[in-house]
Amino acid sequence: MPDFLFLLTINPPDKPLAAKLTFIDVISYCATYNYDLKEMAKGSTARQALIIDDEVDICFLLRSILRQKSIQADYVTSLTEAKKVLATTDPPLIFLDNHLSDGIGINYIRQLKKEHPFSKVVMITAHDTSTDRERAYNEGVDYFISKPFTRELIFKTIENFDFK
């Protein structure tokens, strides 16, 4: 079997590891870390997302789910941190919690959409009321997901739009 040269991005993404691997090595690596080979073959490994949630365990869970679809996700735990990160980046996908330590996510949606008009914003919250849901959509959120969420629901959500 011929050898191939693959560039694997290991977390953190700014420290890539170039290694000579066989095809079997790549399959094994992808299976171990739940990478979707079909998505990787499309060249979608550079897809980015930002998670804004004050619960770090939710950030880790969501980042792990997104990684399975070859989406590189970073996270911040406050609106203040989000504003700093978003001043220098333009992620196509943003997951936004509603109840954060320094503010209410719904109040930030309009600004997010104004500064990042091509980003899809997904509200994720444990406080799912019809009033909050309606207000989030009126402010410009693209999707609304209640916590706890499932991997399948996250997959379905990201498949609903053309994510590049």
One Martini backbone bead per residue (centre of mass of N, CA, C, O) as a GRO file, in nm:
protein
  164
    1MET     BB    1   0.097   0.035   0.022
    2PRO     BB    2   0.082   0.356  -0.005
    3ASP     BB    3   0.211   0.653   0.086
    4PHE     BB    4   0.109   0.946   0.271
    5LEU     BB    5   0.072   1.297   0.305
    6PHE     BB    6  -0.038   1.441   0.607
    7LEU     BB    7  -0.227   1.708   0.759
    8LEU     BB    8  -0.263   1.735   1.098
    9THR     BB    9  -0.485   1.879   1.326
   10ILE     BB   10  -0.399   1.967   1.643
   11ASN     BB   11  -0.480   2.041   1.947
   12PRO     BB   12  -0.398   2.314   1.860
   13PRO     BB   13  -0.431   2.459   1.538
   14ASP     BB   14  -0.130   2.612   1.545
   15LYS     BB   15  -0.009   2.289   1.566
   16PRO     BB   16   0.099   2.121   1.329
   17LEU     BB   17   0.133   1.774   1.210
   18ALA     BB   18   0.376   1.625   1.024
   19ALA     BB   19   0.309   1.306   0.866
   20LYS     BB   20   0.386   0.978   0.781
   21LEU     BB   21   0.109   0.805   0.647
   22THR     BB   22  -0.109   0.574   0.625
   23PHE     BB   23  -0.421   0.501   0.547
   24ILE     BB   24  -0.472   0.340   0.805
   25ASP     BB   25  -0.388   0.562   1.001
   26VAL     BB   26  -0.610   0.761   0.921
   27ILE     BB   27  -0.853   0.586   0.981
   28SER     BB   28  -0.785   0.541   1.277
   29TYR     BB   29  -0.777   0.835   1.364
   30CYS     BB   30  -1.068   0.907   1.276
   31ALA     BB   31  -1.209   0.696   1.452
   32THR     BB   32  -1.100   0.786   1.728
   33TYR     BB   33  -1.200   1.113   1.666
   34ASN     BB   34  -1.466   1.129   1.482
   35TYR     BB   35  -1.412   1.167   1.187
   36ASP     BB   36  -1.536   1.281   0.876
   37LEU     BB   37  -1.434   1.172   0.572
   38LYS     BB   38  -1.634   1.305   0.379
   39GLU     BB   39  -1.581   1.593   0.479
   40MET     BB   40  -1.273   1.593   0.434
   41ALA     BB   41  -1.285   1.540   0.122
   42LYS     BB   42  -1.422   1.832   0.074
   43GLY     BB   43  -1.239   2.041   0.243
   44SER     BB   44  -1.377   2.104   0.554
   45THR     BB   45  -1.147   2.148   0.784
   46ALA     BB   46  -1.183   2.485   0.797
   47ARG     BB   47  -1.417   2.492   0.964
   48GLN     BB   48  -1.594   2.733   1.169
   49ALA     BB   49  -1.643   2.803   1.528
   50LEU     BB   50  -1.838   2.962   1.793
   51ILE     BB   51  -1.852   2.942   2.148
   52ILE     BB   52  -2.103   3.083   2.377
   53ASP     BB   53  -2.031   2.970   2.709
   54ASP     BB   54  -2.025   2.929   3.070
   55GLU     BB   55  -2.016   2.616   3.013
   56VAL     BB   56  -1.751   2.418   2.968
   57ASP     BB   57  -1.883   2.140   2.920
   58ILE     BB   58  -2.048   2.235   2.677
   59CYS     BB   59  -1.812   2.322   2.503
   60PHE     BB   60  -1.677   2.042   2.485
   61LEU     BB   61  -1.916   1.890   2.369
   62LEU     BB   62  -1.966   2.065   2.118
   63ARG     BB   63  -1.682   2.044   2.001
   64SER     BB   64  -1.690   1.736   1.966
   65ILE     BB   65  -1.929   1.726   1.773
   66LEU     BB   66  -1.809   1.912   1.552
   67ARG     BB   67  -1.555   1.741   1.490
   68GLN     BB   68  -1.723   1.510   1.349
   69LYS     BB   69  -1.765   1.753   1.109
   70SER     BB   70  -1.502   1.922   1.071
   71ILE     BB   71  -1.521   2.140   1.313
   72GLN     BB   72  -1.366   2.423   1.428
   73ALA     BB   73  -1.379   2.501   1.776
   74ASP     BB   74  -1.429   2.772   1.972
   75TYR     BB   75  -1.420   2.928   2.307
   76VAL     BB   76  -1.629   3.119   2.527
   77THR     BB   77  -1.759   3.259   2.861
   78SER     BB   78  -1.830   3.548   2.728
   79LEU     BB   79  -1.916   3.846   2.589
   80THR     BB   80  -1.646   3.986   2.620
   81GLU     BB   81  -1.478   3.767   2.478
   82ALA     BB   82  -1.639   3.762   2.215
   83LYS     BB   83  -1.576   4.052   2.122
   84LYS     BB   84  -1.272   4.007   2.095
   85VAL     BB   85  -1.275   3.773   1.892
   86LEU     BB   86  -1.478   3.915   1.677
   87ALA     BB   87  -1.273   4.146   1.597
   88THR     BB   88  -1.077   3.905   1.434
   89THR     BB   89  -1.331   3.733   1.349
   90ASP     BB   90  -1.547   3.517   1.105
   91PRO     BB   91  -1.760   3.304   1.182
   92PRO     BB   92  -2.009   3.101   1.032
   93LEU     BB   93  -2.044   2.988   1.339
   94ILE     BB   94  -2.273   3.049   1.622
   95PHE     BB   95  -2.286   2.976   1.964
   96LEU     BB   96  -2.551   3.094   2.190
   97ASP     BB   97  -2.604   3.178   2.492
   98ASN     BB   98  -2.830   3.337   2.708
   99HIS     BB   99  -2.702   3.277   3.005
  100LEU     BB  100  -2.466   3.492   3.117
  101SER     BB  101  -2.250   3.643   3.338
  102ASP     BB  102  -2.259   3.933   3.137
  103GLY     BB  103  -2.540   3.838   2.999
  104ILE     BB  104  -2.771   3.842   2.728
  105GLY     BB  105  -2.781   3.691   2.427
  106ILE     BB  106  -3.024   3.825   2.287
  107ASN     BB  107  -2.892   4.120   2.312
  108TYR     BB  108  -2.652   4.025   2.086
  109ILE     BB  109  -2.765   3.943   1.805
  110ARG     BB  110  -2.787   4.204   1.640
  111GLN     BB  111  -2.483   4.268   1.651
  112LEU     BB  112  -2.382   4.010   1.524
  113LYS     BB  113  -2.539   4.044   1.249
  114LYS     BB  114  -2.411   4.316   1.175
  115GLU     BB  115  -2.096   4.221   1.197
  116HIS     BB  116  -2.206   3.906   1.094
  117PRO     BB  117  -2.405   3.843   0.830
  118PHE     BB  118  -2.288   3.533   0.751
  119SER     BB  119  -2.360   3.430   1.018
  120LYS     BB  120  -2.461   3.168   1.212
  121VAL     BB  121  -2.710   3.166   1.472
  122VAL     BB  122  -2.714   2.968   1.775
  123MET     BB  123  -2.935   2.910   2.018
  124ILE     BB  124  -2.846   2.809   2.357
  125THR     BB  125  -3.079   2.675   2.608
  126ALA     BB  126  -3.241   2.606   2.924
  127HIS     BB  127  -3.433   2.869   2.872
  128ASP     BB  128  -3.723   2.757   2.728
  129THR     BB  129  -3.926   2.989   2.583
  130SER     BB  130  -4.151   3.132   2.380
  131THR     BB  131  -4.047   3.418   2.421
  132ASP     BB  132  -3.745   3.368   2.368
  133ARG     BB  133  -3.776   3.243   2.090
  134GLU     BB  134  -3.918   3.480   1.952
  135ARG     BB  135  -3.707   3.695   2.017
  136ALA     BB  136  -3.465   3.560   1.879
  137TYR     BB  137  -3.588   3.566   1.593
  138ASN     BB  138  -3.636   3.877   1.588
  139GLU     BB  139  -3.316   3.935   1.622
  140GLY     BB  140  -3.178   3.685   1.412
  141VAL     BB  141  -3.185   3.404   1.463
  142ASP     BB  142  -3.151   3.085   1.305
  143TYR     BB  143  -3.141   2.909   1.577
  144PHE     BB  144  -3.305   2.689   1.829
  145ILE     BB  145  -3.170   2.537   2.129
  146SER     BB  146  -3.216   2.303   2.369
  147LYS     BB  147  -3.142   2.216   2.684
  148PRO     BB  148  -3.066   1.936   2.616
  149PHE     BB  149  -2.864   1.807   2.364
  150THR     BB  150  -2.797   1.645   2.063
  151ARG     BB  151  -2.606   1.532   1.819
  152GLU     BB  152  -2.831   1.514   1.604
  153LEU     BB  153  -2.927   1.810   1.634
  154ILE     BB  154  -2.662   1.940   1.549
  155PHE     BB  155  -2.637   1.809   1.275
  156LYS     BB  156  -2.907   1.912   1.162
  157THR     BB  157  -2.846   2.212   1.189
  158ILE     BB  158  -2.583   2.222   1.001
  159GLU     BB  159  -2.744   2.093   0.748
  160ASN     BB  160  -2.949   2.354   0.698
  161PHE     BB  161  -2.678   2.477   0.584
  162ASP     BB  162  -2.428   2.638   0.398
  163PHE     BB  163  -2.121   2.521   0.511
  164LYS     BB  164  -1.782   2.680   0.471
   0.00000   0.00000   0.00000
